[in-house]
Amino acid sequence: VSSPSTSSSGINAEWPLRPGIEGDKIVSEARSSELPRYGIKCGLTNYPAAYAVGLLIARRVNKKLGLDETYQGVEKADGEEFFVEREGERGAFYCVLDTGLARTSSGARIFGVLKGAVDGGLDIPHSSKRFPGFDDESGEYDAGTHRSRIFGEHISGYMQSLLEEDEESYKRQFSQYIKEGIMPDMLESVYSKAHAAIRADPSPAAKKVKKDGYKPKSFKKQRMSLQQRKARVAQKKAAFLALQ
């Protein structure tokens, strides 16, 4: 079962192995905050980032289970429908998408995570009806439209139009892109390189070793001692008597 979540602060995906009496057993997880390691340093909450998180968790799970060589998935994202087929003695890692409280409107970022995970080699039952590019009236799916979303063409198009029409708004809205030297015509290259980097090394970053004597920061109000409480009462009494 998968538990991806999207918010204004980032995109997360967890993949429990199976529910049990003692709770779900998490095989692995991926977060959009990890994407800067792979070259995606801006826009960590958009659709291309969602796809990258899905691809990252898929490659990470497959590598952990020793399935990364057998189930490569779609090596170059093209938006086409793809379903993992069994190869050899071991089948692909099977998951069921659990959307939780996330919105499931057509084109939602959660389906970007789903597409990335499927392209990464996980076996997840799905249809293309909620992907960008599906036409409800004709019932047809345009893979090219989905591919353009995966590589952020809708973002680059908006960046370019804003740059031409209102440069001040462009500098304000895309200040991080400017800081990183990313121009509108560079986005596809950024995401293509990130996909390749994820496939090359999906392993999580090494945990930082905590220093001796490290104490986690606490935001709870510290409880006063008896002596401090008496001193506080005396202070209040003195302040009250001073007003008489």
C-alpha positions as CSV (number, residue, x, y, z in Angstrom):
1,V,0.0,0.0,0.0
2,S,1.3,3.4,-0.8
3,S,0.7,6.6,1.2
4,P,1.8,9.6,-0.9
5,S,0.9,13.1,0.4
6,T,1.2,16.5,-1.1
7,S,1.1,19.9,0.5
8,S,2.4,23.4,0.1
9,S,5.6,22.4,2.0
10,G,6.5,19.3,0.0
11,I,5.7,15.9,-1.4
12,N,6.2,12.7,0.5
13,A,5.7,9.0,-0.3
14,E,5.8,6.0,2.0
15,W,5.5,2.4,0.9
16,P,4.3,0.0,3.7
17,L,4.9,-3.7,3.1
18,R,1.7,-4.8,4.7
19,P,-0.6,-3.8,7.5
20,G,-0.3,-5.9,10.7
21,I,-1.4,-6.0,14.3
22,E,1.7,-4.1,15.3
23,G,1.3,-1.5,12.6
24,D,2.4,-1.0,9.0
25,K,5.9,-2.1,8.1
26,I,7.5,0.7,6.0
27,V,9.8,-0.6,3.3
28,S,11.1,2.9,2.3
29,E,10.1,6.5,1.8
30,A,11.1,9.5,-0.4
31,R,10.6,13.2,0.0
32,S,10.7,16.1,-2.3
33,S,13.2,17.7,0.1
34,E,15.7,15.1,-1.2
35,L,15.4,16.3,-4.9
36,P,18.1,19.0,-4.6
37,R,20.6,16.1,-4.4
38,Y,19.5,15.2,-7.9
39,G,19.6,18.7,-9.4
40,I,16.0,19.8,-8.8
41,K,16.6,22.7,-6.5
42,C,13.4,24.7,-7.2
43,G,9.7,24.0,-7.4
44,L,9.6,21.1,-5.0
45,T,5.8,21.0,-4.8
46,N,4.9,21.0,-8.5
47,Y,3.9,18.1,-10.8
48,P,7.4,17.4,-12.2
49,A,8.7,17.1,-8.6
50,A,5.8,14.7,-7.8
51,Y,6.8,12.5,-10.7
52,A,10.5,12.6,-9.5
53,V,9.5,11.6,-6.0
54,G,7.5,8.6,-7.4
55,L,10.4,7.6,-9.5
56,L,12.8,7.9,-6.5
57,I,10.7,5.7,-4.2
58,A,10.2,3.1,-6.9
59,R,13.9,2.8,-7.7
60,R,14.7,2.9,-4.0
61,V,12.3,0.1,-3.1
62,N,13.4,-2.1,-6.1
63,K,17.1,-1.6,-5.2
64,K,16.4,-2.6,-1.5
65,L,14.6,-5.7,-2.6
66,G,17.1,-6.6,-5.3
67,L,14.7,-6.0,-8.2
68,D,16.3,-2.9,-9.7
69,E,18.0,-4.8,-12.5
70,T,15.0,-6.9,-13.4
71,Y,12.4,-4.2,-13.3
72,Q,13.8,-1.1,-14.9
73,G,10.5,0.4,-15.8
74,V,10.5,3.3,-18.4
75,E,14.0,4.6,-18.6
76,K,13.0,7.8,-20.4
77,A,9.7,9.3,-19.4
78,D,7.3,9.6,-22.4
79,G,3.9,9.8,-20.7
80,E,2.8,6.6,-22.4
81,E,0.7,4.0,-20.6
82,F,2.9,1.4,-18.9
83,F,2.2,-1.6,-16.8
84,V,4.9,-3.8,-15.3
85,E,5.0,-7.4,-16.5
86,R,6.4,-10.3,-14.6
87,E,9.9,-11.3,-15.6
88,G,11.6,-14.4,-14.2
89,E,10.8,-16.1,-10.9
90,R,10.2,-13.0,-8.9
91,G,7.3,-10.7,-9.7
92,A,7.5,-6.9,-9.4
93,F,6.8,-5.3,-6.1
94,Y,3.0,-4.9,-5.9
95,C,1.4,-1.8,-4.4
96,V,-2.1,-0.3,-4.1
97,L,-2.4,3.5,-4.1
98,D,-3.8,4.9,-0.9
99,T,-4.6,8.5,-1.5
100,G,-5.6,9.2,2.1
101,L,-7.1,12.7,2.4
102,A,-5.3,14.0,-0.8
103,R,-7.6,15.4,-3.5
104,T,-8.0,13.0,-6.5
105,S,-9.1,15.5,-9.1
106,S,-7.8,14.8,-12.6
107,G,-4.2,16.0,-13.1
108,A,-3.5,16.2,-9.3
109,R,0.1,15.9,-8.2
110,I,-0.7,12.6,-6.4
111,F,-1.1,11.0,-9.8
112,G,2.3,12.4,-10.8
113,V,3.7,10.3,-7.9
114,L,1.8,7.3,-9.1
115,K,3.1,7.7,-12.7
116,G,6.7,8.1,-11.5
117,A,6.4,5.0,-9.3
118,V,5.0,2.9,-12.2
119,D,7.6,4.2,-14.6
120,G,10.2,3.3,-11.9
121,G,9.2,-0.4,-12.0
122,L,6.5,-0.9,-9.3
123,D,3.4,-2.9,-10.0
124,I,0.5,-0.6,-9.2
125,P,-3.0,-1.2,-10.7
126,H,-4.3,2.1,-12.3
127,S,-5.8,3.7,-15.3
128,S,-5.0,6.8,-17.3
129,K,-8.3,8.5,-16.6
130,R,-6.9,10.8,-13.9
131,F,-3.6,11.6,-15.7
132,P,-3.1,14.9,-17.5
133,G,-4.0,14.4,-21.1
134,F,-7.1,12.2,-20.7
135,D,-10.1,13.6,-22.5
136,D,-13.4,12.7,-20.7
137,E,-15.5,13.4,-23.8
138,S,-13.6,11.3,-26.3
139,G,-12.3,8.8,-23.7
140,E,-8.8,9.1,-25.3
141,Y,-5.5,9.6,-23.5
142,D,-2.8,11.9,-25.0
143,A,0.6,10.8,-23.7
144,G,2.3,13.9,-25.2
145,T,0.3,16.2,-22.9
146,H,1.3,14.1,-19.9
147,R,4.9,14.1,-20.9
148,S,4.8,17.9,-21.1
149,R,3.6,18.0,-17.5
150,I,6.3,15.6,-16.3
151,F,9.0,17.8,-17.8
152,G,7.4,21.1,-16.7
153,E,6.5,22.6,-20.1
154,H,3.5,24.3,-18.5
155,I,5.9,25.9,-16.0
156,S,8.4,27.0,-18.6
157,G,5.6,28.4,-20.8
158,Y,4.3,30.5,-18.0
159,M,7.8,31.6,-17.0
160,Q,8.5,32.7,-20.6
161,S,5.2,34.6,-21.0
162,L,5.6,36.3,-17.6
163,L,9.2,37.3,-18.5
164,E,8.0,39.0,-21.7
165,E,4.9,40.7,-20.2
166,D,5.9,41.6,-16.6
167,E,9.6,41.2,-15.8
168,E,9.2,42.5,-12.2
169,S,6.5,39.8,-11.4
170,Y,8.8,37.2,-13.1
171,K,11.7,38.2,-10.8
172,R,9.4,38.0,-7.8
173,Q,7.7,34.7,-8.5
174,F,10.7,32.8,-9.9
175,S,13.5,34.4,-7.7
176,Q,14.8,30.9,-6.7
177,Y,15.0,29.8,-10.4
178,I,16.9,33.0,-11.2
179,K,19.2,32.4,-8.2
180,E,20.0,28.9,-9.5
181,G,20.5,30.3,-13.0
182,I,17.6,28.3,-14.4
183,M,15.9,29.8,-17.5
184,P,12.5,28.8,-18.9
185,D,14.1,26.7,-21.8
186,M,16.3,24.8,-19.3
187,L,13.6,23.0,-17.3
188,E,13.3,19.9,-19.5
189,S,17.1,19.4,-19.3
190,V,17.0,19.8,-15.5
191,Y,14.3,17.1,-15.0
192,S,15.9,14.7,-17.6
193,K,19.2,14.8,-15.7
194,A,17.4,14.4,-12.4
195,H,15.6,11.3,-13.6
196,A,19.0,9.8,-14.8
197,A,20.6,10.7,-11.5
198,I,17.8,9.1,-9.5
199,R,18.2,5.8,-11.5
200,A,22.0,5.9,-11.0
201,D,21.8,6.2,-7.2
202,P,18.4,6.1,-5.5
203,S,19.8,5.3,-2.1
204,P,18.9,7.7,0.8
205,A,21.6,10.1,2.0
206,A,23.6,9.0,5.0
207,K,22.2,10.2,8.3
208,K,24.2,12.9,10.0
209,V,26.0,11.7,13.2
210,K,24.8,13.7,16.2
211,K,27.4,15.2,18.4
212,D,27.9,14.0,21.9
213,G,25.6,15.7,24.4
214,Y,23.1,16.7,21.7
215,K,19.7,17.6,23.0
216,P,16.8,18.0,20.6
217,K,15.2,21.4,20.6
218,S,12.0,21.6,22.7
219,F,9.3,24.2,22.2
220,K,7.4,23.1,25.3
221,K,7.1,25.6,28.1
222,Q,9.4,24.5,30.9
223,R,7.6,23.7,34.2
224,M,8.6,26.1,37.0
225,S,10.0,24.9,40.2
226,L,8.4,25.5,43.6
227,Q,10.9,28.3,44.4
228,Q,10.2,29.9,41.0
229,R,6.4,29.8,41.6
230,K,6.8,31.4,45.0
231,A,9.0,34.1,43.6
232,R,6.4,34.8,40.8
233,V,3.6,35.1,43.4
234,A,5.7,37.5,45.5
235,Q,6.5,39.6,42.4
236,K,2.8,39.8,41.5
237,K,1.9,40.8,45.1
238,A,4.6,43.5,45.1
239,A,3.3,44.9,41.8
240,F,-0.3,44.9,43.0
241,L,0.6,46.7,46.3
242,A,2.6,49.3,44.3
243,L,-0.5,50.3,42.5
244,Q,-2.5,50.9,45.7
